[in-house]
Amino acid sequence: MSKLLRYLAPYKWFAILGPSFMVLEVMMDLVQPTIMQHIIDDGIAQNDDTYVIRMFALMIGAAVIGLFGGIGCSIFSSRAAINFATDLRKDLFTAITYFSAKNKDDFSIGKLITNLTSDVETVQRAVLMTMKIFVRGPLLFIGAVIIVFFTARELFGLLLIIVPILIILIVFFTTMSGKVFGAVQRTIDRVNTYMQENLAGVRVIKAFNRGEEQIQQFSSINNELAKRAIRAEHVVGVLAPLSMFVVNIGIVAALWSGAIKVEAGTLEIGVILAFINYLTIIMNGIISSSNVLIQIARALPSASRIQEVLDTKNDIVNAQYPIQAPIQGEIEFKDVSFYYHDNGEYVLDKVSFHVKQGGTLGIIGTTGSGKSTLLKLLPRLFEPTGGEILIDGQPIEQYDLLTLRHSVGFAPQKALLFSGSIASNLRFGESDATEREMALAMDIAAATEFVSRFSKGTEHHLSQGGQNLSGGQRQRLAMARAFIRKPRILVLDDTTSAVDAISERHIQKGIKQNFDGTTTIIVASKISSIRHAEQILVLEEGKVAGLGTHDELLATNEVYQEIVATQEERGGVLSE
Ligand SMILES: Nc1ncnc2c1ncn2[C@@H]1O[C@H](COP(=O)(O)OP(=O)(O)OP(=O)(O)O)[C@@H](O)[C@H]1O
């Protein structure tokens, strides 16, 4: 939490002014019972009307100044806390945006959403309450104790019993609340993860008639959240009535012992009333301090979760002196190995191949053989765990990341688009692409025809993830987004799986004509997509099972022959 407080630095004046105004309000609150005591003992008891009126005017004056203090505190504290949270949220979003793929895998999406929303809000509330109330509580408490010591010393002994009891209650409940609210926050993570996954998969849920089961599973997590939240609220909720009970006992004791003293003529009635008022102020001071402490205890787990994200080191960073020279496109994999998790299985095992600049490599293999993983190593979404990748003869990690990623036109297997216009999605690839460049990229990707059918053309609005397009249309736009960069290395991960054969041929022709000097790596599930590649790499369980031209592999490679045979059985597309 203390680390996060650096976010208050730019707003330090708001953060100082807020509590300062609160001091003003507290002073006015503290002075009121003493004025009242004087009204009773020196004004009403002595029948001095002028004195009473003067004191009433003083009371109203104090109330107005207190109001001014309260409003000032609210304005400045909320500005400080809201700006603090806005900057924090922005930095969190930035950190998450620059996470490496591995960093992202380490955090669940639900947890990151909770981070950006509920965690930031919890910390913001704690900061706000600290500025507004944390000054008020202790000041009210200390001020009232001092005033009672000087003005109602006859009853001061009672405070020595009541105050320690109240303090013990607060320490106990604050400690408890930190634990129970930590558990609530962790359950909110689970709810968010579950909701996020289910919202993304709503169509699958419907298609498989899994609605009831999913609702039941959600209910069980939701009920768990309710149980933990209720427990947490109970813990917090018991404190105020318990404190009130202790104070009420104190009031009874004050009245009883005060009455005896008034009867004996050693105490005035106004002092008892002032004492009771101050006792209530002390209780309010303690309860509001405890509310802030509880809020801080609640915010601590949130703060450390936020800090965990901010502290996460991106494991893919630029070299100290990165190569910024333009990339030509020669690629060499030398015994490249990779696993996703320590102690996990090798997904790629000593993979070696060489593609000359402007060459074409097709990759084929069984499901889960590591094809997509291999492609993800090229824009350095992941780092090899063994071996070396060379681009133009230089280790890939020596290249400036921006230069490297700008040189690689990557169309992933899952054609994810963003909400916004088609044009904005294409410009994701090249922000200052002209209309002509967009038209050419769409033409190569066989997207022109379906886009022109939309009344607004490239201004047609796509919903979240491009869900209002067909799978094949999404794939074409994702390819166009990669083409528009005019990359030196083009990486297509099974991007024509949902594209019809005629369009696929159009795309292949387009790539050949327009990306002559571009090194192209294409992962495909259909032989027809890669049969004309200069080299074809056959992957099996992460290992190279073959490397050669279509004809060479067909003649000598068993795995390739098997894939061809299976595709022919299914009415294969080899003849195309
Ligand atoms: N983010 C990840 N974390 C952990 N394991 C992963 C991750 N992504 C993929 N894997 C595992 O790595 C292996 C290779 O996956 P990859 O996606 O590279 O295969 P693929 O050959 O592209 O498969 P497909 O043809 O089905 O697309 C699989 O066993 C998969 O379960």
The ligand as a Gaussian input file, in Angstrom:
#p B3LYP/6-31G(d) Opt

LIG

0 1
 N       -0.532000     -21.094000     -23.513000
 C       -0.259000     -22.384000     -23.337000
 N        0.066000     -22.871000     -22.114000
 C        0.365000     -24.165000     -21.949000
 N        0.340000     -25.084000     -22.913000
 C        0.024000     -24.689000     -24.157000
 C       -0.313000     -23.324000     -24.432000
 N       -0.585000     -23.228000     -25.755000
 C       -0.454000     -24.457000     -26.273000
 N       -0.081000     -25.327000     -25.330000
 C        0.212000     -26.763000     -25.525000
 O        1.288000     -26.850000     -26.435000
 C        1.098000     -27.909000     -27.356000
 C        1.227000     -27.382000     -28.783000
 O        0.200000     -26.453000     -29.017000
 P        0.088000     -25.663000     -30.394000
 O       -1.047000     -24.725000     -30.297000
 O        1.402000     -25.115000     -30.756000
 O       -0.256000     -26.871000     -31.377000
 P       -0.699000     -26.844000     -32.904000
 O        0.181000     -27.808000     -33.606000
 O       -0.738000     -25.463000     -33.433000
 O       -2.152000     -27.443000     -32.792000
 P       -3.431000     -27.212000     -33.731000
 O       -3.152000     -27.845000     -35.045000
 O       -4.506000     -27.909000     -33.006000
 O       -3.640000     -25.726000     -33.834000
 C       -0.247000     -28.503000     -27.059000
 O       -0.047000     -29.695000     -26.324000
 C       -0.932000     -27.477000     -26.190000
 O       -1.733000     -28.100000     -25.227000

